[in-house]
Amino acid sequence: MLERDNVREANRNAEGRGQLLAGKESRKWVVRNVSWLKSFIRIFLGIVWLIDGYLKFSPGLVDSFPDLVRSAGDGQPTWLQPWFNFWSSATTGNAALFVYTTGVLEVALGLALVLGFMRKIAYLGGIVFSLFIWAIPEGFGGPYGPGSTDIGTGIIYSFVFLSLVIINTISGPSKYSLDFLIERKYSSWKWLAEFG
């Protein structure tokens, strides 16, 4: 009787090990490495935003910004003209305010992404900010017609941020972030950093 129980236990252990091995083999590379991959994507996106923010402080951008916004409305449908006229007139007298504020926001967003600080706010703010960039100076990527080649970069950035939201919601807290260290000491920090 004891021998039979030992054989059963050995068989169960062997099956369990086999299932574990099969489970490890069947997992996809991305799933196994999601913890550092999501951090890599976040940090790389942050570096892009840091560079973009730094370029806002280039000489001459303040002078050319109102023309950039005005030209975004060229060729757009008439029902969108009030939108572009509003932003064109708003930036004409305050170009430095708009350019430098945009630069500071982009640098702050880039730093938040690189450091993994207040990720929830950074991702949601990044979505909204990217859509504003797409809607104002990029002119919704248009005008669309026979010569159109793309829809603009702002909309793509917003989808990258949305992807980070989804990945973080599914995979949980990011170990490679400043938020993770803060959460270990102050658990209420999660509402600023985590989804789900």
For each residue, the residues with C-beta under 8 A, 3 or more apart:
1: 4 5
2: 5 6
3: 6 7
4: 1 7 8
5: 1 2 8 9
6: 2 3 9 10
7: 3 4 10 11
8: 4 5 11 12
9: 5 6 12 13
10: 6 7 13 14
11: 7 8 14 15
12: 8 9 15 16
13: 9 10 16 17
14: 10 11 17 18
15: 11 12 18 19
16: 12 13 19 20
17: 13 14 20 21
18: 14 15 21 22
19: 15 16 22 23
20: 16 17 23 24
21: 17 18 24 25
22: 18 19 25 26
23: 19 20 26 27
24: 20 21 27
25: 21 22
26: 22 23
27: 23 24 31 32
28: 31 32
29: 32 33
30: 33 34 37
31: 27 28 34
32: 27 28 29
33: 29 30 36 37
34: 30 31 37 38 167 171
35: 38 39 171 174 175 176
36: 33 39 40 176
37: 30 33 34 40 41
38: 34 35 41 42 164 167 168 171 174
39: 35 36 42 43 116 174 175 176 177
40: 36 37 43 44
41: 37 38 44 45 160 163 164 167
42: 38 39 45 46 113 114 116 119 164 174 177
43: 39 40 46 47 113 114 116
44: 40 41 47 48
45: 41 42 48 49 113 157 160 161 164
46: 42 43 49 50 109 110 111 112 113 114 115
47: 43 44 50 51 110 114
48: 44 45 51 52 110
49: 45 46 52 53 106 107 109 110 113 126
50: 46 47 53 54 106 107 110 111 114
51: 47 48 54 55 110
52: 48 49 55 56 106 110
53: 49 50 56 57 102 103 104 105 106 107 108 109 110
54: 50 51 57 103 107
55: 51 52 58 61 103
56: 52 53 61 99 100 102 103 106
57: 53 54 61 100 103
58: 55 61
59:
60: 63 64
61: 55 56 57 58 64 65 99
62: 65 95 96 99 100
63: 60 95
64: 60 61 67 68
65: 61 62 68 69 91 95 98 99 137
66: 69 70 88 91 92 95
67: 64 70 71
68: 64 65 71 72 137
69: 65 66 72 73 84 87 88 91 136 137
70: 66 67 73 74 84 88
71: 67 68 74 139
72: 68 69 76 84 136 137 138 139
73: 69 70 76 80 81 83 84 85 88 139
74: 70 71 139 143
75: 142 143 145
76: 72 73 80 81 84 139 140 142 143
77: 80 81 143
78: 81
79: 82
80: 73 76 77 83 84 140
81: 73 76 77 78 84 85
82: 79 85 86
83: 73 80 86 87 135
84: 69 70 72 73 76 80 81 87 88 139
85: 73 81 82 88 89
86: 82 83 89 90
87: 69 83 84 90 91 136
88: 66 69 70 73 84 85 91 92
89: 85 86 92 93
90: 86 87 93 94 98
91: 65 66 69 87 88 94 95 98
92: 66 88 89 95
93: 89 90
94: 90 91 97 98
95: 62 63 65 66 91 92 98 99
96: 62 99 100
97: 94 100 101
98: 65 90 91 94 95 101 102
99: 56 61 62 65 95 96 102 103
100: 56 57 62 96 97 103 104
101: 97 98 104 105
102: 53 56 98 99 105 106
103: 53 54 55 56 57 99 100 106 107
104: 53 100 101 107 108
105: 53 101 102 108 109 129
106: 49 50 52 53 56 102 103 109 110 129
107: 49 50 53 54 103 104 110 111
108: 53 104 105 111 112
109: 46 49 53 105 106 112 113 122 125 126 129
110: 46 47 48 49 50 51 52 53 106 107 113 114
111: 46 50 107 108 114 115 117
112: 46 108 109 115 116 117 118 119 121 122
113: 42 43 45 46 49 109 110 116 119 122 126
114: 42 43 46 47 50 110 111
115: 46 111 112 177 178
116: 39 42 43 112 113 119 174 176 177 178 179 180
117: 111 112 122 177 178 179
118: 112 121 122 179 192 193
119: 42 112 113 116 122 123 164 168 174 177 179 193 194
120: 123 124 191 192 193 194 195
121: 112 118 124 125 192
122: 109 112 113 117 118 119 125 126
123: 119 120 126 127 161 164 165 168
124: 120 121 127 128 161 165
125: 109 121 122 128 129
126: 49 109 113 122 123 129 130 157 158 161
127: 123 124 130 131 158 161 162 165
128: 124 125 131 132
129: 105 106 109 125 126 132 133
130: 126 127 133 134 154 155 157 158 161
131: 127 128 134 135 154 155 158
132: 128 129 135 136 154
133: 129 130 136 137 138 153 154 157
134: 130 131 138 140 141 152 153 154 155 157 158
135: 83 131 132 138 139 140 154
136: 69 72 87 132 133 139
137: 65 68 69 72 133
138: 72 133 134 135 141 152 153 154
139: 71 72 73 74 76 84 135 136 142 143 152
140: 76 80 134 135 151 152
141: 134 138 144 148 150 151 152 154 155
142: 75 76 139 148
143: 74 75 76 77 139 148
144: 141 148
145: 75 148
146:
147:
148: 141 142 143 144 145
149:
150: 141
151: 140 141 155 156
152: 134 138 139 140 141 155 156
153: 133 134 138 156 157
154: 130 131 132 133 134 135 138 141 157 158
155: 130 131 134 141 151 152 158 159
156: 151 152 153 159 160
157: 45 126 130 133 134 153 154 160 161
158: 126 127 130 131 134 154 155 161 162
159: 155 156 162 163
160: 41 45 156 157 163 164
161: 45 123 124 126 127 130 157 158 164 165
162: 127 158 159 165 166
163: 41 159 160 166 167
164: 38 41 42 45 119 123 160 161 167 168
165: 123 124 127 161 162 168 169 195
166: 162 163 169 170
167: 34 38 41 163 164 170 171
168: 38 119 123 164 165 171 172 174 194 195 196
169: 165 166 195 196
170: 166 167
171: 34 35 38 167 168
172: 168 194 196
173: 177 179 180 183 190 193 194
174: 35 38 39 42 116 119 168 177 179 180
175: 35 39 180
176: 35 36 39 116 180
177: 39 42 115 116 117 119 173 174 180 181 193
178: 115 116 117 181 182
179: 116 117 118 119 173 174 182 183 189 192 193 194
180: 116 173 174 175 176 177 183 184
181: 177 178 184 185
182: 178 179 185 186 189 193
183: 173 179 180 186 187 189 190 193 194
184: 180 181
185: 181 182
186: 182 183 189
187: 183 190
188: 191
189: 179 182 183 186 192 193
190: 173 183 187 193 194
191: 120 188 194
192: 118 120 121 179 189
193: 118 119 120 173 177 179 182 183 189 190
194: 119 120 168 172 173 179 183 190 191
195: 120 165 168 169
196: 168 169 172
